[in-house]
């Protein structure tokens, strides 16, 4: 699995989990959904994401 694939998997999991928690547990969890969305948007402009740094240090390889 490459860094890009892992990043998409993690972001999708965070969004789905936070929506489910916001619906079933407490609406405050929707703030986490917004945080993930803002981080995805800033990474589109800066081409840097904190999770990519973590995944790189974990040993995942770059996409070709």
Secondary structure, DSSP 8 states (H G I E B T S, - for coil): -BHHHHHHHHHHHHHHHHHHHHHHT-GGGHHHHHHHHHHHHHHHHHS--HHHHHHHHTT-B---
